[in-house]
Amino acid sequence: MAKKGESTTEGQLIALRRAKLEEQRRSGRAYPNDFRRDSLTGDLRERYGNKTAEELEFMHVEVAIAGRMMTQRLMGKASFAHIQDMSGQIQLYVKRDSLPEGVYDEFKKWDLGDILGARGIVFRTQKGELSVLVGNLELVTKAVRPLPEKWHGLTDLEVRYRQRYLDLIVNKNVRENFRTRSEVVTYLRGFLTRDGYLEVETPMMQTTPGGAAARPFITHHNSLNMPLYLRVAPELYLKRLLVGGMEKVFELNRNFRNEGLSTRHNPEFTMLEFYAAYASYEDLMKLTETMLRGLVMELKGGQTRFKYQGRDYDFGEKFQVCTVKDAILDYNTGIDKKELEELPRAQALLNRLEIPFEKSFGLGKLQIEIFEKTVEPKLEDPIFITKYPAEVSPLARRSDQDPFYTDRFEFFVAGREIANGFSELNDPDDQAERFRAQVAQREGGDVEAMHFDNDYIVALEHGMPPAAGVGIGVDRLVMLLTDAPSIRDVILFPQMRPYESKID
């Protein structure tokens, strides 16, 4: 009988496979762990892919390989199959006369999705395909459930995200995307390490959430009988390390923000944050540009150009720089500069643009509302946006030229923010006042406003050197470099609702 969620046909297939598994159990051969491979299929292709049939026959290369059976073509006394491991696929040539007695008949009973171990000789078929002539064959793992009916083209996003293991089995490009993700993280870590940064770890569970304007997840510590918050950012802890004399630090970290799901947002996501003493936001703008350009060249074979969603991008040219205010004026016709400088006129401007806002919003917050709604989606080419209002930058140092603004930048490409950095606020009194303003916003109903972190203020009172820091959204960066339209395509296990109440 088919279980809940299974079709009758699928249930019947599972029953047949379970019957075969029971036969294995009776013979004591179910799920063995004594097969040891000595080669990967990708290595075989790299080493012997350009060898002729004659050369391979002379070399007589014996190998032990293992992988999931993806195809099976039965033909009397000889058959073909393809197995897939982490590096790719290779064809097996399975002959009755080349195998121990009874193994060939067993092989004919095995199913697609089963994991096999094969020992044999590398050769090239008459059609020219690099293959392994099998001398012994074992069923290493019985797959009780079949691969999706159309496994060779699994496109159902619901299945792909919920059952990522199936996605990885059947979609080569997905495996490559996550290999690229690993390469991105490796490059970022190596770049900063070579530049003298020390990798550190900071708490994921915090007594006071801080470091970003975001709604936290709340949990409870039973022994201490107290609430704890999953971190929204590691920033305040990393800057405590600057106080302690660790002057260049970084963390590749998981953050958690209690927000909605979208193609650009997942409640659990990866950030790179790095901080340097005796540096300004301009210094780290230069470093960020150098790092990102080098990353693109590393992944694209020395090239700086790549495509994302059908559009060309070039990280070879110097990135543009523009202030928030100038960007609003550049991307919107019919806006007078003075409308961005006076609160009543700015409120009237948002009404005219049909952008909702709260009466409590100050001039800086109104500017950002306009920027986010009318400018951000248009920032296609790499660009640094600078001079963010202090009202929306509670941890950034005020500009010496105009304290209404801060020494801050955000990096945009393809219409989305990738990085956020600023000269750090190290004046404890100014920081305390900013925290109090955030608390007032929370009391006014802003659930994303920050808490007052007294311990952090105490740390600043011990003296933090002038510094700058940057946060880079790793998931969005990987989206860009793998041509992925959704953040779910670059997170192995994205957040999903329970299957019974799945997202449309």
N, C-alpha and C positions, 0 to 999 in steps of 0.2 A: 504494500500500500504506500502511495506517495505521501510524504510528509507535507506539512503546511508550507506553502511557498514553492513547492515542486510541482511540475506538470506530471501527468500520468506517465508520459514517455520517459521523462527524466527519472522518475521513481523506478520505472522498470529497468532502466540502464543501471541505476545504482544497485538495484537488487542483483542483477547479473554480475556486477563487479564484486559485490560482497560475497557472492557464492564462490567466485574465484579466490577471493581472499581467504575464505574459510578452508578451501582446499590447501592453500599455502600453510595455514595455521596447523592443519592436521599433519602435514609433512614436516613441520618445524622449520619452515623457511620464510616465515613472514617477517618483514622489516628487519633484515640483517644489517649489521654495521661492521662488516669485515672487508668490504671492497675498498681498495685504495687506488685512486687514479694517479697517474704521473704526468698527465698532459691536459691542457685545455684546447678546445677546438680552435679557438682564435690563434693560439700559438702554433698549432699545426698548419693553419693556413698561412701564417706569416713565414714560417720556416720552409715549408714545402710547396707553397702555392705556385711557385714559378718553375718547379721541377717537372721534367718530362716523365712519361710513364717508364721509359727505360732507366732513367736516373733513379727513380724511386725503387724500381725492381732491384737494381744493383745495391742501393743503400740498405734495403731490407729493414726499415724502421719499425720496431715493435712498440706499441703504445697501450696504455690503459686509460680509457676515457669514460666519463659518466655524464648523464644528462637526461632530460625529459624527452620522451618520444613524441615528436610532433607530426610525423607522417609515417605511414606503414603501407607498403605495397607488396602484397603476397602473390607469389608466382610459382607454385609447385615446389620444386626442390631448391629454389633460390629466391630471395626476397630482398627488398630495399627498405630502409627506414632512415629517418633523420632524427638525431638527438640534439638537444639544445642545452648548453650550459651558460654560465655567466658571460662567456666571451663570444658566443655565437653558435652556429650549427655546423654539423658535418654529416655526411651520408655514411650509413653502415651498409655493407654488402654481406648479407647473411645467407650462407650456403649450408644445406643439410650436411654435406660430406665434410665440411670444415669444422663442424661442431661436435662436442661429445654427444653420445647417443641420448636421444630424447629431448635435447635442448631446443632443437629446431621446432619440434611439435609444440613445446611449451611456448616458444616465442610467438607462434601463430595465435595463441590464446590471449596474449597480452594486448592491452588497450592503449589508445592515444592518451597521453598524460602520464602514463607509468614512467618511473625513473629507472633507467637501465645502466648497468655497468658492462663495458665491452673491452675485451683484449683482442688485439689483432695487429695487422700490418698495414701501413699507409701505402696506398696505391692510387692509380688514376684509372677510371673506367674507360671503356671504349668511346663514350661520349665526352670524355675529358674532365669529368668531375672528380675532384680530390675526395677520396673515400677511405674507409677502413674495412679491409677484409677481415671479418670477425672470426677469431679462433675460439673464443669462449664468450658467453653472454649470460648475464644474471639479471634477475628482476630485483632491484634494490629497494624500491618503494612502490607498493600498489596504490594507484590513485582510485579511490572509491567513487569520487565524483568525476563526471566527464568534464572536459573543457566546454566552454560555451558552444552552442550549436554552430555559430559562425565565428569560431575562435580566430580564424585567419583575418578577421576584420572587425574585431570588437570595437564598436563605436558608441554603445549606450553609455552615456556619461554617468548615469545612476549606478550602473554595474561597475564601471571603471573606478569611480571614486570610492564606492563602498567596499569593493573587493579588489583592492589595488594589486594583490598578488596575481589575479587573473590578467589585469591590465599589463603587468610586467612580463607575464609569460608570453602573451600573444602579440604585444605591440612593441616592436624593436625600437621605434622612435621614443617611446616612453622610457625604456631602459636607458637610452642614450641621454635623454634629458636629465635623468637623475645622476647619471655619471658626470654630466656637465655641472650639475649642482655641486657635487663633491669637489670637482676641480676648481670651481669658483671659491668655495670655502678654503681650500688648500692654498690657493693663490693669495687671498686676502690675509690669511694667517701668516704666510711666508713673507709677504711684503712688509707687514708691520714688524714682524720679528727681526727682519734684516735691518729695519730702520731704528732698532733699539727699543721697541715697545715690548713690555712684559705681559704675557697672557695671564689673566687672573680669573677667579670665579667669585661671584657675589651671591647673596641669598636670593632664592626664588620666592621664599615665603617671608614676608616682611610685616613688622608690627605697624608701620606707617607707610602706605603706598605713596610713591612720589617719582619724580623724574619725567613725567609727561602728563598732559591734560587728557585723562582717559578714565573711564569707569572701571574699577578693579573687580576681580572675582574675590569673594569672601569665603574663607573656610574657618574651621574651628580646631584649636589644639585642645584635646581632651584633658591631658595631664595638667596643663597650665590653666585650663578653663578660661581661654582668652581667644578673641578673634585674630586671625591672620589673613593677610592679603597676598594673593599671587601677584608678583611684581608686574607693573606696567612698563617699567624701564629700570636698568641698573645704574642710572646716572648718578644719583646721590651717593651711592656706595663707592662708585669709582672715584668720585671727587673726594671722598673721605681718604682714599688712598693717596691722592695728591697731597693732602694735608700731612699724611704720614711719611712723605718723602719718596714715595714710588712715583716718579715724575713723568713716566711715559707708560701708560697701561692700556690694555684693550681686553674686551670680552666678546666672544661670539656666544650670544645668549638667546634663550627662549623667553619671550614676553607673552603676557596674557592680558587681553583687554576685553571687557564685557560689552562688546559692540556687535552690530549686525554683520551678516555674511554678504559678501559681494564678490565680484571678479577681482577685487583688489584687497579685500579684507578677510582675514580668518582670525578667530578669537585667539588662537595660539600661533605665534609667528617668530621668525628668527631675525635678530638684529646684530649688526656689528657696531659696537661703540668703542671709540678710542679717544684718549685724552692726553694732552701734553702740556707740561708746565712751561712757562716762559714762551708761550706761543699765542698768536692772535687768530681770529677767525679767518683772516686773509692768508695766514700761513697754512692753515688746514684746508682752505679752498684749493690752494696750489697742490698740496699733497693729495687731496681727494681726486683732483683732475688727473694727476700723474698716475695714481693707483688705478683709476677706472680705465684710462687709456691703455695702460699696460695689461690690464685684465682682458680687454677686448683683443688686443694683439696676441696674447697668450692663447686664447680660445679660438681665434680666427686665423691661425697660421701666419701671424705677422701683419695681417691686414687690420685697418682701423674702420673699414666700412662693413656694414651688415644690414640685413633686412629684418624688420619687425612688422608683422601683419601687413605685408605688401609695400611698406614704405622704406626707403633707404635712409640710414643714419650713418653719420661719420664722426668718430671720436678722434680723428686725426687733427682737426682744426682746433685752435684755442677756443674754449667754451665761452659763450657770451656771458656778460654780467649786466644785470639791470635791477634797479630798486623796485620795491613793491609799488610805490606811487607812480613811477615812470611806466611800469608795465601796465597798470590800469589805464593810463592815458594813451599808451601806444596801441592797446588792443581794443579800445572803446572809443568810437567817434562820438562827438557831441557832449563829452564830459569836460567841464571846466575845472582847472586845477584847484580853484578856490572851493569847489564843492567837496574836495577831499580834505580840506583844512579847517572847516568850520562845522561843528556838530549839527546845528539845525539844517544846514544845507546838505550835509552828508545824509541825514535822515530822509530828507526830501528826495535825494538822489536814489536811495534804496527803494523808496516807494515808487519812484518813476520806473526803476528797473524791475519792479515786482519781486524784490528779494526780501523775504521775511526777516525781521529782527526784533529783539527785545528792547524795551525802553531803557533798560539798564545798560545797554551796550554803550561803551565810550567810543570816541572817534577812531581809535586804533582798531577796535573790534569791527567797526563798520567798514573800515578800509579793507580788512581781511575778508569780510563777507563778500564784498564786491570782487576782490581778487580771486577768491576761490570759485565763485560762480561764473565769472566772465572771462577770466584769464587762464587759469590752470589748465583747462582742457585744450587750450590752443598752444601750449608750450611744447612743441614737437621736438625741435632741435635742442641739443644739450645747452642748458643755461643755468646760471646761478642767479637766483633772486635774492637781493640783500635788503637790509634796512627794514626789518620787521618792527612794528610798533611794540613798545614795552608792555602794553596792556595784554598782549597775547604771547609774551615771551618772558614768563616769570622767573626763568633761571639764567637769562642772558644779561650780559653787561650792557649798560646804557652807552649810547654813542657820546663821545666827548663833544662832537660838533652839534648834536641835537638830541638831548636826553629823552625826547618823545620816542625816539627809535632806539634799537639795540644793534650791537655789532653781531649780526646774525645772517646766515644764508640758508637757503634751501636749494637743492639741486633737482632740476626737473628735466625729464626727457620723455617723449612719447605721451605727453599730456598728464604725467603723474609724478608725484614727488618720490625721489629715490633716496635722498640724503638730507639731513638737517644738522647744521653746525653753528656754533657761536663762540665768541669770547665769553668765558665763564664769569658769572657774577661772584666775586669773592669778598664783597663788603657785607658782613653779617647783618648790619642794621638795615641796609637796603633789602637784603634777601628776606629778613623777617617781615618787613613792611609788605613785600610782594606776597609772601605767604598769607599775611592777614587779609590782603585784598582777595586772594583766592578763596580763603575761608568764607569771606562775605559773599562771594559768588556762589559758593556751595549752599550757604544758608538761603540764598535767593532762588535756589532750585537747579543750579548747574551741577549735575551729577558727575561731570568730568573735571571739575575744578579740583585743584590740589588740596591736600591736607597740610596742616602746619606741622613741620618736622622739627621739633625742638632739638633733638640730638644732632641733626645736621647743622643747625645754627650754632650749637656749642662747638662743633668741629670747626666751622668757619671762624669762630672767635679765637681759636688757637692759631689761626693764620694759614690760609691757602695761597700759594703763589699765584701770580697771574697765569692764566691758562686758557686753553681752548679745547673744545671737544666736538666730535662728530658722531652721528648715528646714521647707519646705512641699512635700509631695508633689504635684507638678503633675498627674500622671496621675490620681491618686485624686480630686483636686479637679475635674478635667474630667469624670471619671465621674459625680460627684455632679450636676454642672450640665448634663449631657447625658442623664441618666437611663440611663446605660450600666451593665449588670450586671457586665461584665468589663473588666479593664484592657486586654485585647486589643482592645476596641472603640474605645479612644481612643489607641492607639499605631498609627501608620500601618503599620509592619512589625514586628509582635511576633515574639518568638523562637519558632521552630518547629523540631521535629526534622526531619531529612531525610525527604522524602516516603515513601521506602520503609519507614521505621520511625516513621510518624506517631503522635502521641499519640491515644489513644482518646477 
